[in-house]
Amino acid sequence: MTVVLNISVKAPAPGVTIRAWREILRHAFADAGRVWHSTMLPKHFGSGARRAYPGVYKQRSRKWLMRKLRIAPSEIRRQMGPTKPGRKSQAEVDQYWEEYRRTADRIIEERGGANFLVSTGTLRNLSKLATFRAFPSRLSVQIQGTAYTPSKPRPNANGRISQPNIRAELTATTKAEQNELRIIVSKRIREGVKYFFEHGHVPAAQRQGIF
């Protein structure tokens, strides 16, 4: 999957050549991408991701989480303890299922169910290594995806999209993070312009590589 960081940049400072300006911007975007990959991306794999990125993460159903964590109904019933034999009243049936739901939720929480993006850990491990390409106008970060991170969620047999959009959840940024990235780009641009006027050139930026 590809993550593109786009940040608006003003016209080059007077006296800076076009070639130098492009290298300055590549440096700036590469640094912003490095910060996103090293400090922002890992937040999406924490248990607090849904709170950190409100409105982005789709609520998983209890059934979905049980399937993800391989929690069998028999395991839940064992942890509920023995039930009274014989015919039960409706109130007793309701009480049984309420206890079943509470027990299931407790087991899900103990297994890290609130950590929506982590199951086997495959996606988290893949995300730790990413390739990038720096441009004068943006940065492209390429992360190897999995079968459950398609570019668009696939509809089911009824034509409805029931799967969460994991790609969108993984790449979301808050306004505070976006502002932090803009500040990094602005700072690196100022440093690059200063270097250019002091030395008459800027070092060539690394246009692509691995974070």
C-alpha positions in Angstrom: 0.0 0.0 0.0 1.2 3.5 -0.7 0.9 6.5 1.6 1.4 9.9 0.1 2.3 12.9 2.2 1.2 16.1 0.5 2.1 19.5 2.1 1.6 22.8 0.4 4.9 24.7 -0.1 5.3 28.4 -1.0 7.4 29.6 -4.0 11.2 29.4 -3.6 13.0 32.1 -1.7 14.5 34.8 -3.9 18.0 33.9 -5.0 17.6 30.1 -4.7 18.0 28.2 -7.9 15.3 25.9 -9.1 17.7 22.9 -8.9 18.7 23.7 -5.3 15.1 24.4 -4.3 14.0 21.0 -5.5 16.7 19.3 -3.5 15.8 21.3 -0.5 12.2 20.1 -0.8 13.2 16.5 -1.3 15.2 16.7 1.9 12.3 18.3 3.7 9.7 15.7 2.6 12.0 12.8 3.3 12.5 14.0 6.9 8.7 14.5 7.3 8.1 11.0 6.0 10.8 9.5 8.3 9.0 11.1 11.3 5.6 9.8 10.2 7.0 6.3 9.8 8.9 6.2 13.0 6.6 8.0 15.5 3.1 8.3 14.0 2.6 5.0 12.2 3.3 2.8 15.3 0.4 4.5 17.1 -2.0 2.7 14.9 -1.0 -0.6 16.3 -1.6 0.4 19.9 -4.8 -0.3 22.0 -5.5 3.5 22.1 -5.6 4.0 18.3 -9.4 4.2 18.2 -9.3 7.1 20.7 -6.3 8.8 19.1 -8.0 8.8 15.6 -11.7 9.3 16.4 -14.2 8.5 13.6 -11.6 6.5 11.6 -11.8 3.1 13.1 -14.8 1.0 12.4 -16.2 -0.7 15.5 -15.7 -4.4 15.4 -18.5 -6.7 16.4 -18.1 -9.2 19.2 -18.4 -12.0 16.6 -15.7 -10.4 14.5 -13.3 -10.1 17.4 -13.9 -13.6 18.6 -13.1 -14.9 15.1 -10.0 -12.8 14.9 -8.8 -13.9 18.3 -10.0 -17.5 17.8 -12.2 -17.6 20.8 -14.6 -20.5 20.7 -18.0 -20.3 22.3 -17.1 -23.4 24.3 -14.2 -21.4 25.9 -16.6 -18.7 27.0 -19.0 -21.2 28.4 -16.2 -22.9 30.4 -15.3 -19.6 32.0 -18.9 -18.9 32.9 -19.0 -21.9 35.1 -21.8 -24.5 35.5 -25.4 -23.6 34.8 -28.4 -24.8 36.6 -30.0 -27.8 34.8 -33.6 -28.0 33.9 -36.1 -25.7 32.2 -35.3 -22.0 32.5 -37.5 -19.0 32.7 -37.1 -16.2 30.1 -35.5 -14.1 32.8 -32.9 -16.8 33.4 -32.2 -17.2 29.7 -31.7 -13.4 29.4 -29.4 -13.5 32.4 -27.4 -16.4 30.9 -26.8 -14.5 27.6 -25.9 -11.3 29.4 -23.3 -13.2 31.4 -22.1 -14.8 28.1 -21.6 -11.4 26.5 -19.8 -10.0 29.6 -17.5 -13.1 29.7 -16.8 -12.8 25.9 -15.9 -9.1 26.2 -13.6 -9.8 29.1 -11.7 -12.5 27.2 -11.5 -10.3 24.2 -10.0 -7.5 26.3 -7.5 -9.9 27.9 -6.4 -11.0 24.5 -5.9 -7.5 23.3 -9.1 -7.2 21.3 -9.1 -3.5 21.5 -5.9 -3.5 19.5 -7.9 -3.7 16.2 -5.0 -3.8 13.7 -3.0 -6.5 15.4 -3.8 -10.2 15.1 -0.8 -12.2 14.0 1.4 -9.2 14.0 2.2 -9.6 10.3 1.0 -6.2 9.2 2.8 -4.5 12.1 6.1 -6.2 11.2 5.7 -5.4 7.5 5.1 -1.7 8.3 8.4 -1.4 10.2 10.2 -1.6 6.9 9.1 0.8 4.2 10.5 2.1 1.0 10.2 5.8 0.1 10.5 8.2 -2.8 11.0 11.9 -2.2 9.7 14.5 -4.6 9.8 18.3 -4.6 6.0 18.3 -3.9 5.3 15.2 -1.8 6.6 12.0 -0.3 5.5 8.5 -1.2 5.9 5.7 1.4 5.4 2.2 0.2 4.4 -0.5 2.8 3.9 -4.1 1.8 0.3 -5.0 2.4 -1.5 -8.2 3.0 -4.5 -10.0 1.6 -6.7 -8.2 4.2 -5.4 -4.7 3.3 -6.8 -4.1 -0.2 -6.7 -0.6 -1.7 -10.6 -0.7 -1.5 -12.7 -2.8 0.9 -14.3 -5.7 -0.9 -18.1 -6.1 -0.9 -19.6 -9.4 0.3 -22.0 -11.6 -1.5 -24.9 -9.1 -0.8 -22.9 -6.2 -2.2 -22.4 -4.7 1.2 -18.9 -3.8 2.6 -18.7 -5.4 6.0 -14.9 -5.5 6.4 -13.2 -2.5 8.1 -11.1 -0.3 5.8 -7.8 -1.3 7.4 -5.8 0.7 4.9 -7.7 3.9 5.8 -7.3 3.2 9.5 -3.6 2.6 9.1 -2.8 5.8 7.2 -5.0 8.2 9.1 -3.4 11.3 10.6 -4.8 13.8 13.1 -4.8 17.6 12.6 -2.0 17.8 15.2 0.1 15.3 13.3 -0.5 17.0 10.1 0.6 20.3 11.7 3.7 18.6 13.1 4.6 17.4 9.6 4.2 20.9 8.2 6.4 22.3 10.8 9.1 19.7 10.0 8.9 20.6 6.3 9.1 24.3 7.0 12.0 23.9 9.4 14.0 21.8 6.9 13.3 24.3 4.1 14.6 27.1 6.2 17.7 25.1 7.1 18.2 24.2 3.4 17.9 27.8 2.2 20.3 29.0 4.9 22.8 26.3 3.8 22.4 27.3 0.2 23.2 31.0 0.9 26.2 30.0 3.1 27.7 27.5 0.7 26.3 28.3 -2.7 24.8 24.8 -3.1 22.8 22.1 -1.2 23.7 18.5 -0.9 21.8 16.2 -3.3 18.8 14.7 -1.5 18.3 10.9 -1.3 15.4 10.5 -3.6 14.5 6.9 -2.6 15.5 4.4 0.0 14.4 2.4 3.0 13.2 3.8 6.3 
